[in-house]
């Protein structure tokens, strides 16, 4: 009887485990299916408010021609205390570059991801001080996640180069020059123009899809020696899952300091679906799908107290990695070409939800010429 009772208990436990696994897999499938159309073309046009005139202005689109040289996207969630230090350092650096080079132009976009503290008030102070042309604040209303905040900023940026950086100032802002120089060097090589690239009016670095990843990998050995064993175990486990999900290529996917050319930003952020901590991994995956050149460059980084990462964040990372794997491997998450995203984005915001087919075809023709010119330039290196 005791043996039979034990067998019954084992069978019940096995059945419960199987039901739990099947239930979890079903939830992942359902959520991946629900996010299959998570693209900018289903969203209403975003607006921001000028704090001086109180007028609401429609946000520009990354599919529009660039108006600035550099866009800096700063996602912020309850960063009332850490944001001022990061913005002071950033604005001082940018002002110095403007003084040294009058052709240098920039914008800083602060994306308030549903903060419950005084983040909005702090950000508006910088908008008033430096004008809405140089500093802009986009309010998401409620918390969506770091990935979604950055996606919003990127899709409404005006720069030839687009930099994402954290609101805590963990990475020194002048390290952006390392990423910037790497991108320029690779772009020139892609076009095989060498030193003549800068004098060729047809050459625009923003047209070459490139992503430069800031990296803390060079600090890993020191971090392993000082962190608790269980944190090292979790880190190694996460790196293994990332490797299985996105493949090799980038050692530090999670550093919050990355630079994109405008062409890369168009392709990546009109397709990205993950909203929170693991959107960085999806960026690596999409770069490989689009054959976008990736560069990894070491940056100076220091840990700032007040991190938002906790056990729940780690569980959410695993959840998002599972969603990504299922979504792309089953074909539910389809990748949209930027030519069609440009047509839909412009028409929906200009001509209404249904748009105007005549205008749509005209925009499609212009966008297709742009895509073919970039592709032709990339193919020339093989001839």
N, C-alpha and C positions, 0 to 999 in steps of 0.2 A: 504493500500500500504506500509505504513511504517513497519507494522508487517511482511508483506511478504518479504520486503527487509531485515529486521533483521534476519528472518529465513534463507534466502538465504545466508547471510553473515556467520551465524553460521554453516550452512551446508558446506560452502566452507572451513571454518577454520577446522572443524572436518575432512573433506576429506584430507586437507593438512597435518594435524597431523597424520592421518592414513597412508598416503603415506610416510611421514617422518619416522614413526616407522617401516613400512615394508621395506623401503629403507635401514635404519640402520641395521635391522636384516639381510637383504640380504648381506650387506657388511660384517657383522660379520661372516656369514656362509661361504662366499667366502674366506675370509682371513683365517679362521680356516681350511678350506679344503686345501688352498694353503700351510699351514704350517704342513700338516699331515706327511710329510717325512723330517722334519727338524732335522735330526740326523747326527752324525759325519761320517757315512759311505758314504755319498754323497759328502764329502769334499776332496780336495786334501791334501796330507800330509803337515803339517805345518813345516816351517823351521825358524831358527833364525841365526843371524850373530854374529860371534865372533869378537868383535871390535879390538882385538889384532892381530889376523891372517887374519881377513876379510874373513874367510872361512864360507860358509853356511853349517849349520849342521841340519840334520833332527831332529825334536823334538821327544822326547820319548813319549810313550803312557801310560796312566793310566792302561792299560791292561797288560803292561809289569810288571815283578817283581819289587818291590820297591828297590831303590838304596839309598835313604836317609830316615832319621827318620821323618823329618818334612818338608813339603812344605808350604810356605806362598805365597798366591796369592793376588797381589795388583792391582786392576783395576785402571787405571788413564786416565782421560780425561781433558786436559788443567789444569794440576796440577803442573806447573812449580814452583810455589811459595810455595805450601803446601807440596809437595812431599819430599823435602830435610829434613824437620824436622821429618816427620814420618819415613823416612828411617834411619836417624841417630839414632833415639831412638831404632828402630828395630834391626839394625846391632850391636849396643852396647850391647843390651840384648843377642843376639845370640852369640856374641863373648864371653861374660861372661859365658854362658852355656857351650860353647866348652872348656873354660879354666877349668871349674869345673868338666866336664865329657867328657873325650876324645872320648867316643863312640858316643856322640851326633853329628849328622850330619844334615845339613839343606840345603835348597835352597830358595831363594826369587825370585819369578817370577813377574815381572812388565809387565802388559798388557796395552800397549798404545792403547787406543780405538779411534784412529784417531785424536789425539790432533793437534791443529793448533799453539800451542805455543812452548816453549822450553822443553817440557816434555821428549821428546826422548833424547835430549842432556844431561839433568840432569840424566836420568836413565843410560845412557852409562857411565857416570862418576863413578857410583857405580859398574857397571860391570867391568870396568878397575881396580878399586881399590881392589875389593874383588874376582876377577877372575870369568870367565864365568861358572865355576862349582858351584859356590855359589850364584851368582846373574845373572839372565837371563832376557832379554827383548824380548817380542814378540810384533810385530807391526801388528795391524789389518788393517792399511791402511786408512780406513774410519770409521766413528763413527757408531757402531752397537748398543750400549747400555751396561749398567753395567752388566746385566745378561749374555749377550753373551761374554763379556770380561772375566768374571769369569768362564764361561763354557769352553772357550778355555784354560785358565790356568789350570783348574782342569783336563781336558782331556790329558794334556801334562805334568802333574806333576810326580815326582819321589818318593814322600814321603809315608811313612806308614800312617801318619796323615796329613790331608790337611786342612789348615786354610785360610779362606778368611778374609781380613781386608781392611778397607778403606784407601785411600791415604792421608786423612787429619789427621790421627793420633788421631781421636776422642776417641778411646778406647785405654787404656794403653796396650802395647803389652805383658807385663808380666802377664796380666790376662789370657793369653792363658793357663797358668798352671792350672787354675780353670777348664777349659774345658777338658784339657788333663787328669787331675786326675779323673774327672767324667767319662770320656770314659774308662779309665783303670779299674775303679771300676766296671762299668757295664759289661765290657767285661769279667772280671774274674767271675762275678756272672753268666753270660750267660753260661760259660763253666763249672761252678760248680767246679772250681779247687782251689778256695780260695787262700791262701798264696803260695800254691805249683805251681801256674800258672807261676810265673816268672822263675821257675827252669825247667819247662816242655818245652822241645825243640819244641813240636808240637803246642804250644800255640803262636799265633801271633795276637796281638790286631787288626792289619790291616785287618784280615780276618772276623771280626765280624762287620756287618753293624750297625753303630751307628752314630748319628748326635747330636752334642752339640750346642745349640743355645745360644749365648750371649744375655742377656736381659737387657733392661732399664726399665722394668715394675716397679721396685722398686722406680724409680724416677718420676713415673707418677703423683703422688699426688702433688709434688712440681711444676711440669710442668703445671698442670692444673691451679694452683694458679697464675702463672706468665704469661701465654700465653693469647693472645686476645681471646675473646669469639668465634669469627668466626673460629679461628684455632682449638679450642677445638671441635667445632661443626663438622668441616671437619674431624678431627681425629676420633671422635666417629662414624661418618658415615662410614669412611673407615674401621674401625674395624668391624662394623656390616656386611659390604659387604664381608670382608675377612672371617668372621665366616660362612656366607652363602655359600661361594665358597669352602673353604678348611675344614671347620668344626673346632671344638674346639681342644685344646691341647697345643698351643703355644700362650702366651699372646703378645709377641713382635716379630712379624715375620720380621720386617724391620731393625733390628739392623744388621750392616754390619760386625759382628764379629761372625763367625760360624766355627766349626771344624767338619771334616768328617773323618771317617776311610776310608782306600783305597777301601774296599769292598762297602761301601756306596757311595763313589764318582763314582765308576764304574756304579752302577745302576742308580743313579740320573742324572748325567751329560751327559750320553748317551741318555737320554730321554727328558730332559728339552727343552721346546720350546720357552718360553717367553724370550725376549731379553733385556728388560729394567727393570723398577723399581719393577715390580710385580713377578719377577722370584722367590723371596723368598717365596711367597705364594704357587707357584707351587711346590717348594721343600717340603713344609709341606704336600701338597696333595699327592705327589709321595711317601713320607715316609710312609704315611698311606696305600697306595696301595701296597707297597713292604713290609709292616709290619716291617719297620726299626725303631729301638728304638730311640726315641727323648728325649733329656734332655734339660731343660732350666735353665741356670745359670746366676745370676746377675753379671754384669761387671761394672767397673768404666768408666763413659762416660761423656764427656764435649763437648758442642757445639762449633765448630770451624767456624769462619767467612768464607764465600765463598761457601756456600751450592749451589748445582746445582738444588735442588728441587724448582719448581715454580708451578704456576697454570697449565701450560701446562703438567707438570709432573704428576699432580694429575689426569688430564683428561686422560693421557696415562695409568695411573694405572687402572682406571675404564674400559678403552678399553681392556687392557690385561686380566683383570678379566673376562670380558664378553667372550673374545676369549677362555679362559681356560675352563669356564663353558660349553660353546657350544661344544668345541672340544672334551672334555672327555665324556660329557653326551650323545653325539650323536654317540660316538664310532669312530669318525674320527681320533682322536689322540690315537693311539694304543701304548701300552707300550711294549718296546722290552726287552727281557731278556738279561742280560749281557753276557751269554755264546755265543749267536749269534752275539752280537755286537763285542765281542773279535775276533771271526772268521773273520767277514767282515772287521774290522779295520786292522787287521794284514795282511790279504791276499791282500786287496786293495793297501796297502802301500808297500808291499814287492813284490807281483807278478803282479801288474798292476790292472786295473779296473776290468777285468774279473776274475783275480785270477787263482789259480790252485786248481782244485777240490780235488786232492789227499791231498795236504797240508791242505786244508780247513777242510777235514774230520778228519785229524790227530789232528789239533788244536782244533776242536770241541770236540773230545774225551777227550783231556787233560782238556779243559775248563769245560766240563760236569762233570768230576771227581772232579774238584775243587768246582763247585757249589753244588754237592751232598755231599761233605765232610762238607761244611759249613752248609748245611741244616740238615745233620745228627747231627752235634754238637748242633744246635738249638733245634732239636726235643728231644735230650737226656734229657733235663730238665723236660720233661713231664713223664719220666719213672723212 
